[in-house]
Amino acid sequence: MLPRRALGRQLRKMRLRQGITQSGAARVAEISPQSYGRLEDGRTTKVTDLAMNALCNAFSSTDEERLIVLDLAQAVRKPAGFEGGWWLSHRATITKNFSDFVTLEESATHIFSWETCIVPGLLQTREYRRALLWAEFPEMPSHQVESILDAVVRRQELLNKADFHFEGLIAESVLTTVIGGPAVLAGQLSHLLAVSRRSSVTMRVVGRSANDQVGMVTGPFVLFDLPPMPTSRLRQAPVVYMEGHFGRIYLDDVSEVAEYARVRERLRRTAYSEKDSGELVLAALKEWDNEEPINCPVDKKQ
């Protein structure tokens, strides 16, 4: 399902850039307009390399875009399973040209993130993220680390997008887990206070003494709420993402996603309010920073 969505999104982006209608694209691919509409919606339809190359020619695709389209088309034709694109090793994800996760981020209208150990990616500072990368990949060349950090910064531009909301819930222990040293953690906490003032961001803390610790049982996860499909306007099912040291998993089975949606509601009921969460972050910041933070109100949205 994820490769189909990614392929449809990529084709739609290139088609609109060239000002070509769906009917015109359908003629190029030698399929019906209805079939092409399903293709851009990420729904089941036949995908051949011949048709994909023809569309790339018509859309004046770059070499990199063509490779992305052909890779996605190949993934669409594979049966789902452990080797079929649902699991991606960390190293493969870092080097591959296209990320399922980033595609979901870019297309989502609402992202819910629960973290037990680290600050969510969209709210991380460059220094904090660099420390995480060095911890996980100590042999990674510096230029590759910086390239990844540049991509992280670009991803965070999502917070400026209209009709988008990021909801991050973190365990209280995140505020005292030293990543990269006290100065890096202090900078991260200060940034967390600043970014949580934005109307597109909700940041709350789940306390150590909370009565319901369901989040510690499930572990970290991200739940993507997606907009209607661009062509048919049919509702897209939400997707859950989870990550471990050796791989990543995406869930779009209705019953499995529903279970994580219930966990989300329990976490929401358990978490401190935004104001109280901000006070906790501010208190933690004072522990790691000798200077008082400047202009970091915690109870006001922009």
Phi, psi and omega per residue, in radians:
M1 nan -0.761 -3.114
L2 -1.104 -0.795 3.085
P3 -1.049 -0.636 3.109
R4 -1.082 -0.775 3.120
R5 -1.092 -0.769 -3.122
A6 -1.123 -0.726 3.128
L7 -1.111 -0.796 3.130
G8 -1.066 -0.720 3.135
R9 -1.136 -0.725 -3.138
Q10 -1.140 -0.781 3.132
L11 -1.111 -0.730 -3.141
R12 -1.097 -0.741 3.140
K13 -1.063 -0.794 -3.116
M14 -1.216 -0.666 -3.129
R15 -1.119 -0.819 -3.123
L16 -1.130 -0.606 3.113
R17 -1.056 -0.604 -3.130
Q18 -1.595 -0.071 3.127
G19 1.232 0.532 -3.132
I20 -1.699 2.398 3.120
T21 -1.344 2.886 3.068
Q22 -1.119 -0.637 3.107
S23 -1.108 -0.717 3.101
G24 -1.122 -0.710 3.104
A25 -1.151 -0.646 3.124
A26 -1.095 -0.682 3.111
R27 -1.130 -0.699 3.114
V28 -1.078 -0.766 -3.109
A29 -1.412 -0.124 -3.130
E30 1.028 0.807 3.031
I31 -2.333 2.959 -3.132
S32 -1.277 2.708 3.073
P33 -0.999 -0.600 3.117
Q34 -1.125 -0.737 3.127
S35 -1.153 -0.671 3.124
Y36 -1.171 -0.667 3.085
G37 -1.041 -0.721 3.093
R38 -1.126 -0.616 3.129
L39 -1.077 -0.828 3.140
E40 -1.215 -0.464 3.106
D41 -1.355 -0.169 -3.102
G42 1.378 0.453 3.135
R43 -1.794 2.939 -3.030
T44 -1.086 2.179 3.006
T45 -2.856 2.815 -3.092
K46 -1.237 2.338 -3.127
V47 -2.201 2.015 3.114
T48 -2.059 2.670 3.092
D49 -1.118 -0.587 3.125
L50 -1.064 -0.815 3.134
A51 -1.166 -0.693 -3.122
M52 -1.146 -0.718 3.102
N53 -1.135 -0.688 3.110
A54 -1.090 -0.738 3.121
L55 -1.162 -0.710 3.109
C56 -1.081 -0.672 3.085
N57 -1.109 -0.796 -3.110
A58 -1.157 -0.556 -3.096
F59 -1.583 0.089 -3.116
S60 0.913 0.847 -3.093
S61 -1.215 2.604 2.997
T62 -1.311 2.908 3.099
D63 -1.042 -0.695 3.140
E64 -1.146 -0.733 3.115
E65 -1.102 -0.691 3.124
R66 -1.096 -0.757 3.113
L67 -1.068 -0.717 3.112
I68 -1.068 -0.824 -3.127
V69 -1.071 -0.801 -3.112
L70 -1.186 -0.650 3.080
D71 -1.111 -0.753 3.139
L72 -1.177 -0.689 3.107
A73 -1.071 -0.696 3.095
Q74 -1.128 -0.709 3.123
A75 -1.137 -0.624 3.116
V76 -1.100 -0.646 -3.085
R77 -1.350 -0.260 3.141
K78 -1.383 2.531 3.021
P79 -1.184 2.517 3.116
A80 -1.124 2.553 3.137
G81 2.797 -2.990 -3.058
F82 -1.064 -0.635 -3.133
E83 -1.715 0.082 -3.008
G84 -1.722 0.288 3.060
G85 1.877 -0.124 3.128
W86 -1.320 -0.590 3.104
W87 -1.888 2.370 3.115
L88 -2.334 2.207 3.095
S89 -1.171 2.691 3.139
H90 -1.015 -0.758 -3.084
R91 -1.164 -0.686 3.100
A92 -1.131 -0.670 -3.129
T93 -1.132 -0.681 -3.115
I94 -1.145 -0.631 -3.035
T95 -1.662 -0.291 -3.057
K96 -1.273 2.704 -3.067
N97 -1.351 -0.353 -3.044
F98 -2.372 2.383 -3.094
S99 -2.051 2.202 3.052
D100 -1.035 -0.672 -3.096
F101 -1.108 -0.805 -3.131
V102 -1.132 -0.636 3.087
T103 -1.059 -0.778 3.108
L104 -1.128 -0.731 3.094
E105 -0.991 -0.833 -3.052
E106 -1.182 -0.518 -3.074
S107 -1.655 -0.243 -3.062
A108 -1.267 2.607 3.007
T109 -1.690 -0.458 3.113
H110 -2.520 2.298 3.085
I111 -2.120 2.185 3.031
F112 -1.876 2.207 -3.124
S113 -2.197 2.243 3.052
W114 -2.018 2.174 -3.117
E115 -2.236 2.406 -3.138
T116 -1.840 -0.307 -3.030
C117 -2.192 -0.555 -3.041
I118 -2.341 2.881 3.048
V119 -1.238 2.439 3.106
P120 -0.984 2.563 -3.033
G121 -0.957 -0.723 -3.097
L122 -1.209 -0.208 -3.129
L123 -1.950 0.109 -3.082
Q124 -1.428 2.563 2.966
T125 -1.411 2.844 3.128
R126 -1.073 -0.725 -3.104
E127 -1.175 -0.689 3.128
Y128 -1.132 -0.776 3.122
R129 -1.139 -0.679 3.115
R130 -1.057 -0.747 3.132
A131 -1.096 -0.673 3.092
L132 -1.124 -0.736 3.137
L133 -1.111 -0.767 -3.137
W134 -1.125 -0.608 3.136
A135 -1.178 -0.676 -3.088
E136 -1.491 -0.617 -3.088
F137 -2.242 1.259 -3.054
P138 -1.109 -0.359 -3.125
E139 -1.641 0.014 -3.084
M140 -1.187 2.317 3.110
P141 -1.063 2.573 -3.087
S142 -1.025 -0.687 -3.100
H143 -1.137 -0.569 3.114
Q144 -1.266 -0.671 3.071
V145 -1.033 -0.818 -3.110
E146 -1.149 -0.603 3.091
S147 -1.111 -0.732 3.102
I148 -1.137 -0.705 3.128
L149 -1.116 -0.643 3.063
D150 -1.068 -0.714 3.124
A151 -1.151 -0.645 3.105
V152 -1.084 -0.759 3.123
V153 -1.080 -0.731 3.118
R154 -1.117 -0.696 3.115
R155 -1.033 -0.641 -3.072
Q156 -1.230 -0.174 3.036
E157 -1.150 -0.269 3.060
L158 -0.981 -0.535 -3.106
L159 -1.156 -0.234 3.090
N160 -1.628 -0.103 -3.026
K161 -1.350 2.421 3.073
A162 -1.181 2.639 3.094
D163 1.026 0.643 3.082
F164 -2.332 2.459 3.096
H165 -2.434 2.350 3.075
F166 -1.945 2.218 3.128
E167 -2.070 1.925 -3.116
G168 -1.963 2.157 3.029
L169 -1.970 2.308 -3.102
I170 -2.251 2.593 3.024
A171 -1.227 2.589 -3.108
E172 -1.025 -0.522 -3.133
S173 -1.103 -0.391 3.105
V174 -1.031 -0.568 -3.073
L175 -1.246 -0.278 -3.101
T176 -2.122 0.076 3.078
T177 -1.456 1.961 -3.024
V178 -1.369 1.967 3.075
I179 -1.949 2.009 3.092
G180 1.376 0.113 -3.137
G181 1.799 2.853 -3.098
P182 -0.997 -0.691 -3.102
A183 -1.145 -0.711 3.119
V184 -1.148 -0.757 3.125
L185 -1.122 -0.727 3.108
A186 -1.062 -0.751 3.095
G187 -1.089 -0.674 3.125
Q188 -1.165 -0.746 3.139
L189 -1.148 -0.680 3.084
S190 -1.086 -0.747 3.103
H191 -1.120 -0.667 3.132
L192 -1.063 -0.711 3.084
L193 -1.100 -0.755 -3.098
A194 -1.176 -0.836 -3.057
V195 -1.231 -0.474 -3.130
S196 -1.248 -0.192 3.065
R197 -1.345 -0.267 -3.079
R198 -1.283 2.528 -3.128
S199 -1.163 -0.367 -3.123
S200 -1.500 -0.003 -3.053
V201 -2.226 2.332 2.922
T202 -2.077 2.189 3.127
M203 -2.233 2.146 3.122
R204 -2.382 2.770 -3.076
V205 -1.977 2.392 3.001
V206 -1.734 2.076 -3.015
G207 -1.247 2.741 3.102
R208 -1.079 -0.565 -3.068
S209 -1.678 0.228 -3.139
A210 -1.032 2.459 -3.123
N211 -1.152 -0.613 -3.110
D212 -1.858 1.942 -3.124
Q213 -1.917 0.654 -3.108
V214 -1.023 -0.566 -3.119
G215 -1.127 -0.471 3.091
M216 -1.306 -0.390 3.102
V217 -1.414 -0.807 -3.120
T218 -1.278 -0.559 -3.025
G219 1.438 3.099 -3.109
P220 -1.104 2.561 3.036
F221 -2.791 2.830 3.076
V222 -2.192 2.344 3.112
L223 -2.052 2.078 -3.119
F224 -1.719 2.141 2.948
D225 -1.694 2.220 -2.985
L226 -1.939 2.668 3.139
P227 -1.341 2.969 3.044
P228 -1.042 2.689 3.103
M229 -1.067 2.464 -3.002
P230 -1.126 -0.539 -3.081
T231 -1.640 -0.992 -3.062
S232 -1.448 -0.319 -3.050
R233 1.125 0.262 3.057
L234 -1.207 2.608 -3.123
R235 -1.250 2.321 3.063
Q236 -1.585 2.384 3.118
A237 -1.223 2.523 3.061
P238 -1.109 2.816 3.133
V239 -2.258 2.426 3.071
V240 -1.879 2.427 3.114
Y241 -2.137 2.384 3.045
M242 -2.367 2.660 -3.053
E243 -2.355 2.406 3.026
G244 -2.201 -3.112 -3.076
H245 -1.150 -0.555 -3.053
F246 -1.874 -0.016 -3.125
G247 -3.118 3.078 -3.115
R248 -2.237 2.590 3.112
I249 -2.335 2.459 3.073
Y250 -2.052 2.357 3.122
L251 -2.076 2.243 2.974
D252 -2.283 0.188 3.011
D253 -1.133 2.304 -3.009
V254 -1.003 -0.797 -3.086
S255 -1.198 -0.657 3.134
E256 -1.205 -0.748 3.115
V257 -1.123 -0.675 3.132
A258 -1.064 -0.647 3.115
E259 -1.120 -0.722 3.111
Y260 -1.241 -0.532 3.054
A261 -1.123 -0.638 3.082
R262 -1.173 -0.679 3.072
V263 -1.087 -0.713 3.107
R264 -0.992 -0.785 -3.126
E265 -1.137 -0.659 3.102
R266 -1.154 -0.690 3.096
L267 -1.135 -0.702 3.119
R268 -1.074 -0.719 3.141
R269 -1.192 -0.536 -3.063
T270 -1.449 -0.551 -3.002
A271 -1.159 2.652 2.994
Y272 -1.109 2.803 3.045
S273 -1.134 2.907 3.103
E274 -1.044 -0.732 -3.126
K275 -1.127 -0.844 -3.134
D276 -1.145 -0.618 3.095
S277 -1.108 -0.740 3.100
G278 -1.066 -0.666 3.108
E279 -1.136 -0.651 3.092
L280 -1.132 -0.748 3.113
V281 -1.104 -0.749 -3.141
L282 -1.096 -0.724 3.114
A283 -1.116 -0.722 3.108
A284 -1.140 -0.682 3.127
L285 -1.056 -0.725 -3.137
K286 -1.117 -0.482 3.104
E287 -1.224 -0.527 -3.045
W288 -1.799 -0.149 -3.074
D289 -2.267 2.195 -3.115
N290 -1.238 -0.422 -3.105
E291 -1.695 2.588 3.077
E292 -1.188 2.351 3.071
P293 -1.130 2.479 -3.079
I294 -1.716 2.255 3.013
N295 0.951 0.940 3.122
C296 -2.136 1.022 3.093
P297 -1.070 2.585 -3.017
V298 -2.019 0.010 -3.059
D299 -2.202 0.460 -3.089
K300 -2.351 2.241 3.096
K301 -1.680 2.509 3.050
Q302 -1.423 nan nan
